[in-house]
Every structure is written in structure tokens, then in C-alpha cells.
Amino acid sequence: MNNIAQIRKVRGLRQNDLAEMVGVTQPHISRIEKGDEGPPLSLFRTIADALNVPLAALFSDERAEAEQMLIDAFRTLPSGRREGWLEMARLIQSEAKAADQEDDRSRGQAD
């Protein structure tokens, strides 16, 4: 199994978006995410590049375990504390998106 769907969703991408980014069809991405199809390593590299993660992140269980720990901790919080965590997550996500946009602008100027 792989982490492609999970990483894609964190990035706010649809299967169609990722398919366009890597030059395959949406059904192909769906089969890869389900583990129904084992694409060549070169396609996994292209997917990792498109998702801006190292190749190993597509297969690492460490991320899934850490994410599950966060989810479990979140579920034990009282509703008032959950709002604080959600606000923190929104802030982190916003800052990450701004950093990605800045990186894109920097790459555009370097080209």
C-alpha cells in the first residue's frame, strides 16, 4: 500500500489534478492509490515530485502512525480545546500554502 491518496488530500488535490500533473489519467491514479496497479518506479518519482515529497514518503508508515496519534489525541480533547487545535492547523496550513506560493514565485524568477 502507499500514501499517495493521503498526501494528495493533504495537498488539497483531486485525483484529476494529480493525474494532470504527472501525465496520466484519473482512473490510473485511482488504481495506483488502491494498490491495484504497480506503476514503474519512474512514475512514483514523478508523483513524489508533483506532491513535493521525497519518494520514501509515498511508502512510509511513520507519517501514518504520527497522523493517527494526532487524530487520537484530538478525539480525546473537550470541544473547546478542539477549536484551538483546529485554529492552529488552519494557521499552519495557511503558512505552508504561502511558503509554497513564495517558492513558486522564486522558481519563476530563477528560470
Secondary structure, 3 states (H helix, E strand, C coil): CCCHHHHHHHCCCCHHHHHHHHCCCHHHHHHHHHCCCCCCHHHHHHHHHHHCCCHHHHCCHHHHHHHHHHHHHHHHCCHHHHHHHHHHHHHHHHHHHHHHHHHHHHHHHHC
